[in-house]
Amino acid sequence: MKRNGIRIAMGALLLAFFWGAALAETGRPAVTAGKAVPYVCENGDRVIATYYDLSDGSLAFVKVRLPDGKTITLPRALSASGSRYTDDVALVWWIKGDGAFAEVRGASGDWQPLYRNCRVAEDGRGSLDAALRPYLSKFDLPALAAAVVKDGKVVAFGAVGTRRAGADMPVTPDDRFHIGSDTKAFTALLAAMLVEEGRLKWTSTPAEVFPEMAAQMHPDFRRITLEQLLAHTSGLSPDNEDVMNLYRDAMFQEGNLDEMRSFLLRQAGRKALASKPGTVFAYSNLGYTIAGALIERAAGKTWDECVVERIFQPLGLATAGLGPQSSQGRTDAPLGHLVADGKAKAMLAGPNGDAPGLIGPAGIGHMSVLDFARWAGWNAGEGKRAPALVKPATLRKLHTPVASMPEKKDAAPGTPSKGRYALGWGEMPMEWAPEPLIYHGGSNTMNLAHIWIDPRRDFAMVTMTNIGGPKANDALFSLARELYGRFAGPGGK
């Protein structure tokens, strides 16, 4: 009976959590904004607990993020002392006084210690909220989130502001933010996995992967390699009117996204390239979409299924998804914003809430700042930590620049402005860092996210906001300078 009661509570908990916005609109209990509390346990392990309540006080629960990135949601249970959260099956999170500890069930069914002597972090590293808040007013941002990772562990994070400009909807560290073209690194990793499996080669060409289309391909298009597509040296044009017309034609095709992408490849393949393959860097979303089509043919599944099943799930990126970060008709995540007449205009999920799913391999990912940090830390380790999705040498190849990027001072936010490009990652020299850092930016014009990794120091940082434009871009670069100086520089915490 006890376990059945807890399972019923868990069902109510999950219903409340995922339908919180809808319940609030109908006058029913809604989930109040969670407070994220970082704890430092024995051996330096860090646990992040985010506490929630229903607005009518009928239920309380916690989302516990463990050091390995796994997140478990637990309802509060009856306890003779302290606050005890448990599903009575896998995990107990127990707060007593100013400390906490976690237990798991052993093989015999008894509770056994998992993390001992956890204390609220008081070293200035736990919360970045105070550091982030000034950026909201200075740069006119609805919301801002950031996290810092050292040696694979999140050492600082924060999320401030509102999901929707002009509304009192506080963001939390578990809220999903859009990452735009930072999705390209996931596409490059998928390609690398298939290369290691022998299903693709770095030198694979569209003609080899789609032999039935080869005869109709332009001779130059026929010899573009997978690596050139991922390095933006394929000769394909950046987004322009002709490319947009190709997208529109493909989106009107019947079938699933892989069929639309193969149609796009067929149509693009008939046209002359802007330059000879391998000679010029030109940032191309079309090129990444075509790389996605090669991945789909080799894997026998859509790119979308592959990225979820082969990267999101193994890495434990529980909040990661594709498309608009909010659900249609709900503000259950930070909405993207456009600047219209000098004011932030919220963009709801829908046809204009994100780039089309067709070009998913180029940039339609979203996830929380903590999951984005986990992805960044996994990359910064370059094979030091599980899961071993590819060999360390392969991961280093993805991070190694192969093309120089001419400086472009008017580059759109989220696109490269200088430095060199690798495969799904850029490399950028910054005056505040002793060596160039691996970097990428992503924006669907309504959101903006930056990711920085420094494998030499096993260090990473991520910054995210739910508005696009130059001011948002300036904000994230300014914040990166502050975080790097505070955490990675001499004497960094």
Secondary structure by P-SEA (a helix, b strand, c coil): caaaaaaaaaaaaaaaaaaaaaaaaaccccccbbbbbbbbcccbbbbbbbbbbcccccbbbbbbbccccbbbbbccccccccccccccccbbbbbcccccbbbbbccccbbbbcccccccccccccccccccccccccccccccccccccccccccccccccccccccccccccbbbbbcccaaaaaaaaaaaaaaaccccccccccccccccccccccccccccaaaaaacccccccccaaaaaaaaaaaaccccaaaaaaaaaaaaaaccccccccccccccaaaaaaaaaaaaaaacccaaaaaaaccccccccccccccccccccccccbbbbbbcccbbbbbcccccccccccccccccccccaaaaaaaaaaaaaccccccccccaaaaaaaaccccccccccccccccccbbbbcccbbbbbbccccccccbbbbbcccbbbbbbbbcccccbbbbbbccccaaaaaaaaaaaaaaaaaccccccc
